[in-house]
């Protein structure tokens, strides 16, 4: 199982200039992937900007969104942004996509919560068309340069619609940031949907989880704050799930490996750059 590192782009009031430092140190340490968390109505750095900054600060490590809230964007604009990030990174980008569930993240007029699933399905077709180099805007020009590829897609979510998208056009599934025992059923559901769709082999399964090694209490407080919209009980549960010691990190790695995950991404809960080396010392 590969081990990736999630950038702290959605830590409240993150210092943006630490993001490229995290990225460079993670690549040097040997992590497989740099991940980003997606949200808009929160004082962090957007996943598109974070991925672009990480692309510029690195040369070999994978880039991954876990997950990006695609329906908050106009489809053509997001497709062009992502093609640019993939291109400047040397085709290192993989997209983990979801539809979102927080009304305040839908900040663009006409792109609200209502109908977001149907809009997402339409936008997935738009992405393919844009990346294929088809003309946009009613004119003759494509939005992207020659050599743009179809970016690999993974999907998150628990609904039959989410699993169906993954099985039809995706390359795999992104689990929720919950303990392995709680995520296991969704991994099995993803594998079952893949088989039922007649896809060969198995979907790529990516697990994600939070860690805080240098300032455990602050890390847990940051996660609780991020999930506060879910209420006291759920946000406390999310905070309790943060791996706050070397033993907890090792146990999380083992549990996800036992579930057959292909990759486990440890997500930073503070913007302390030294967290990169602390995590690396444990998992490598």
RABEL-V839379 format. One record per helix or strand. SS is the DSSP state (h for helix, s for strand). FROM is the first residue (numbers start at 1). LEN is the number of residues. If there is no record, write none. Layout:
BEGIN
ss: [SS;SS]
from: [FROM;FROM]
len: [LEN;LEN]
END
This chain:
BEGIN
ss: [s;h;s;h;s;h;h;s;h;h;s;s;s;h;s;h;s;h;h;h;s;h;s;h]
from: [2;18;33;47;62;70;75;93;103;116;135;142;152;160;172;180;204;216;228;232;243;246;263;274]
len: [5;12;4;11;8;3;14;6;3;16;1;1;5;10;3;17;8;11;3;9;1;13;6;10]
END
